[in-house]
Amino acid sequence: MKDLGYGFMMVPSLTTVVAAVIGFMIGTAFPIFNFNKFDISSLKFMNGGDTGDHSTDNNSTDIFKIYEPSNPKGTERLPPGIVVSESDLYQHRLWGNPDEDLPLKPKYLVVFTVGYQQKEMVNAEVQKFSENFTILLFHYDGRVNEWDEFEWSQRAIHISTRKQAKWWYAKRFLHPDIVAAYEYIFIWDEDLGVENFNAEEYIKLLRKYNLEMSQPAVDSYRFIVYEISKRRNDTQVHK
């Protein structure tokens, strides 16, 4: 009984006393359960997953496990295939066998920074590149859907951000880990004349002279800003 300090006492009811006695009897009827020693390794997830301890489960054939030992810290419970160590610009199907995504994986990448007003020149440039090239367009004017008038646009990759230059795009979307699958990468402007250009022959010269960075020479009688970019008839390559 507790003295409330107001000159009277609070007497517990008979129901309260009976409930306390029953609770004590139920508590003493069960052994003491130590939560500190509770082994969670015996638990299984509803999806058939485990906790990652495979030391005693070498013969398991459970295809529904959601634990992936190779996942980075913090992603241990993600299903296999969600986290991968590398990526690329190859297009993949939404379902089915991923090995059947592309019958031909391009070996080279060609990138154009474009505005729709220069579509005819860009179309002429793209025609110089075979199916061995992935086509990537950076759109600085925000006009993307209009390019669907060209057949090749359906298989090209389009990235659109208004009023940005090619190197702004390159630094953000041509990360080395993404483009590592390609042997050569062409980063071109939209206003190039390509009447005398052959992409496959150009790559042969790159391999022949072991060039890591280069640009095609300019074959023009008009004013040329940089003398080094002017074509010379006495050699295939000059530095």
C-alpha positions as CSV (number, residue, x, y, z in Angstrom):
1,M,0.0,0.0,0.0
2,K,1.2,3.5,-0.8
3,D,0.7,6.6,1.3
4,L,-0.6,9.3,-1.0
5,G,-0.1,12.0,1.6
6,Y,-3.8,13.2,1.7
7,G,-4.9,11.4,4.9
8,F,-6.2,8.2,3.2
9,M,-4.8,4.9,1.9
10,M,-5.3,3.3,-1.5
11,V,-6.3,-0.4,-1.0
12,P,-5.6,-2.8,-4.0
13,S,-8.6,-4.6,-5.3
14,L,-9.1,-8.4,-5.1
15,T,-8.7,-8.6,-8.9
16,T,-5.3,-7.0,-8.8
17,V,-4.0,-9.4,-6.1
18,V,-5.3,-12.5,-8.0
19,A,-3.6,-11.2,-11.3
20,A,-0.3,-10.7,-9.5
21,V,-0.4,-14.3,-8.1
22,I,-1.2,-15.9,-11.4
23,G,1.6,-13.9,-13.2
24,F,4.1,-15.1,-10.6
25,M,3.0,-18.7,-11.1
26,I,3.3,-18.5,-14.9
27,G,6.8,-16.9,-14.6
28,T,8.2,-19.6,-12.4
29,A,6.8,-22.3,-14.7
30,F,9.3,-21.5,-17.5
31,P,13.1,-21.6,-17.5
32,I,15.1,-18.4,-17.6
33,F,15.8,-17.2,-21.2
34,N,19.1,-15.5,-21.7
35,F,18.8,-12.9,-24.6
36,N,22.5,-12.3,-24.5
37,K,23.1,-15.8,-25.7
38,F,20.3,-15.9,-28.3
39,D,21.8,-17.4,-31.6
40,I,20.4,-15.6,-34.6
41,S,22.3,-17.9,-37.0
42,S,19.4,-20.4,-36.7
43,L,17.0,-17.9,-38.2
44,K,16.1,-18.1,-41.9
45,F,14.5,-15.4,-44.0
46,M,11.1,-15.8,-45.6
47,N,12.8,-15.7,-49.0
48,G,15.0,-18.6,-48.2
49,G,18.1,-16.5,-47.4
50,D,20.7,-17.1,-44.8
51,T,23.0,-15.0,-42.6
52,G,26.1,-15.5,-44.6
53,D,27.7,-18.3,-42.6
54,H,28.3,-21.0,-45.2
55,S,30.9,-23.0,-43.2
56,T,28.4,-25.8,-42.5
57,D,26.2,-25.5,-45.6
58,N,28.6,-26.4,-48.4
59,N,26.0,-28.6,-50.2
60,S,23.2,-26.0,-50.2
61,T,21.4,-25.6,-53.5
62,D,19.0,-22.9,-52.3
63,I,18.7,-20.5,-55.3
64,F,16.7,-18.0,-53.3
65,K,19.6,-16.9,-51.0
66,I,19.8,-13.1,-50.8
67,Y,23.2,-12.9,-49.2
68,E,26.1,-12.2,-51.6
69,P,29.6,-12.4,-50.0
70,S,31.1,-10.1,-52.6
71,N,28.7,-7.2,-52.0
72,P,30.3,-4.1,-50.5
73,K,29.8,-3.3,-46.8
74,G,26.3,-2.0,-46.2
75,T,24.8,-3.9,-49.1
76,E,25.2,-7.5,-47.8
77,R,21.5,-8.3,-48.1
78,L,21.0,-7.2,-51.7
79,P,20.3,-10.0,-54.2
80,P,23.2,-11.2,-56.4
81,G,23.5,-9.2,-59.6
82,I,22.3,-5.9,-58.1
83,V,25.8,-4.8,-57.2
84,V,28.5,-5.3,-59.8
85,S,32.1,-4.3,-59.9
86,E,32.0,-2.7,-63.4
87,S,29.7,-1.3,-66.0
88,D,29.6,-0.1,-69.6
89,L,27.6,1.6,-72.2
90,Y,26.3,-1.5,-73.9
91,Q,22.5,-1.7,-74.0
92,H,20.8,-4.6,-72.2
93,R,17.4,-6.2,-72.5
94,L,14.9,-5.8,-69.7
95,W,14.3,-9.5,-69.3
96,G,15.6,-12.9,-70.6
97,N,19.1,-14.2,-71.0
98,P,21.6,-11.3,-70.6
99,D,24.1,-13.1,-72.8
100,E,21.8,-12.5,-75.7
101,D,21.7,-8.7,-75.2
102,L,23.7,-7.7,-78.3
103,P,24.9,-10.0,-81.1
104,L,27.7,-7.5,-81.7
105,K,29.4,-5.4,-79.0
106,P,31.0,-2.4,-80.6
107,K,34.7,-2.1,-80.1
108,Y,34.8,1.7,-80.4
109,L,32.9,4.7,-79.1
110,V,32.2,7.9,-81.0
111,V,30.8,10.9,-79.2
112,F,29.2,14.1,-80.7
113,T,28.1,17.2,-78.9
114,V,25.2,18.4,-81.0
115,G,22.5,20.9,-81.6
116,Y,19.6,20.1,-83.8
117,Q,20.3,22.9,-86.3
118,Q,23.5,21.0,-87.3
119,K,21.6,17.7,-87.9
120,E,22.7,17.3,-91.5
121,M,26.4,17.7,-90.7
122,V,26.1,15.3,-87.8
123,N,24.2,12.8,-89.9
124,A,27.0,12.9,-92.5
125,E,29.6,12.3,-89.8
126,V,27.7,9.4,-88.3
127,Q,27.6,7.7,-91.7
128,K,31.4,7.4,-91.6
129,F,31.2,5.1,-88.6
130,S,30.3,1.4,-88.9
131,E,28.5,-0.9,-86.5
132,N,31.8,-1.3,-84.7
133,F,31.1,2.0,-83.1
134,T,28.7,2.9,-80.3
135,I,27.1,6.3,-81.0
136,L,26.7,8.7,-78.1
137,L,25.1,12.1,-78.6
138,F,25.3,15.0,-76.0
139,H,22.5,17.4,-76.7
140,Y,23.3,21.0,-75.6
141,D,19.9,22.4,-76.9
142,G,17.6,19.9,-75.2
143,R,16.1,18.7,-78.5
144,V,16.3,14.9,-78.5
145,N,13.2,13.4,-80.0
146,E,13.6,15.3,-83.3
147,W,16.7,13.1,-84.1
148,D,14.4,10.1,-84.5
149,E,14.1,11.0,-88.2
150,F,17.5,9.2,-88.6
151,E,17.5,5.4,-88.5
152,W,20.8,5.3,-86.5
153,S,19.3,7.5,-83.8
154,Q,17.2,4.5,-82.6
155,R,20.3,2.7,-81.5
156,A,22.3,5.7,-80.3
157,I,22.6,6.8,-76.7
158,H,21.2,10.3,-76.0
159,I,22.2,12.6,-73.1
160,S,20.6,16.0,-72.8
161,T,21.6,19.0,-70.7
162,R,21.1,22.5,-72.0
163,K,24.0,25.0,-72.7
164,Q,26.9,22.7,-71.7
165,A,30.1,22.1,-73.7
166,K,31.6,18.7,-74.7
167,W,34.1,18.5,-71.9
168,W,31.4,19.2,-69.3
169,Y,29.7,16.1,-70.6
170,A,32.9,14.1,-71.0
171,K,34.0,14.6,-67.4
172,R,30.7,13.4,-66.1
173,F,29.6,10.7,-68.6
174,L,32.8,9.3,-70.0
175,H,34.2,7.9,-66.7
176,P,37.1,5.5,-67.4
177,D,35.4,2.7,-65.6
178,I,32.4,3.1,-68.0
179,V,34.3,3.4,-71.3
180,A,37.1,0.9,-70.5
181,A,35.4,-1.7,-72.8
182,Y,36.3,0.4,-75.9
183,E,39.6,0.2,-77.7
184,Y,39.3,3.8,-79.0
185,I,37.1,6.8,-78.2
186,F,36.3,9.6,-80.7
187,I,35.2,12.9,-79.2
188,W,34.0,15.0,-82.0
189,D,32.4,18.4,-82.7
190,E,29.3,18.7,-84.8
191,D,30.7,20.9,-87.6
192,L,33.4,18.7,-89.1
193,G,33.7,18.0,-92.8
194,V,34.2,14.3,-93.4
195,E,34.3,13.9,-97.1
196,N,37.8,12.4,-97.0
197,F,37.6,10.6,-93.7
198,N,37.5,6.8,-93.3
199,A,37.1,5.6,-89.7
200,E,38.4,2.1,-90.1
201,E,41.5,3.3,-92.0
202,Y,42.1,5.9,-89.4
203,I,42.1,3.2,-86.7
204,K,44.7,1.2,-88.7
205,L,47.0,4.2,-88.5
206,L,46.5,4.5,-84.8
207,R,47.6,1.0,-84.3
208,K,50.4,1.2,-86.7
209,Y,52.0,4.2,-85.0
210,N,50.8,3.3,-81.5
211,L,49.0,6.6,-81.0
212,E,47.2,7.1,-77.7
213,M,45.8,10.6,-78.6
214,S,45.4,12.1,-82.0
215,Q,43.1,14.0,-84.4
216,P,42.5,13.7,-88.1
217,A,44.4,16.3,-90.2
218,V,42.4,19.1,-91.9
219,D,42.3,18.9,-95.7
220,S,41.2,22.3,-96.6
221,Y,42.4,25.4,-98.6
222,R,40.6,27.7,-96.2
223,F,42.2,29.4,-93.2
224,I,43.4,26.9,-90.5
225,V,43.7,28.1,-86.9
226,Y,46.4,25.6,-85.9
227,E,49.2,24.7,-88.3
228,I,49.7,21.3,-86.6
229,S,46.2,20.3,-87.7
230,K,46.9,20.9,-91.4
231,R,47.4,17.9,-93.6
232,R,50.9,17.2,-94.9
233,N,51.4,15.2,-98.1
234,D,54.9,13.9,-97.3
235,T,53.9,11.8,-94.2
236,Q,51.0,9.9,-92.7
237,V,51.5,11.2,-89.2
238,H,53.2,14.2,-87.8
239,K,53.6,15.4,-84.2
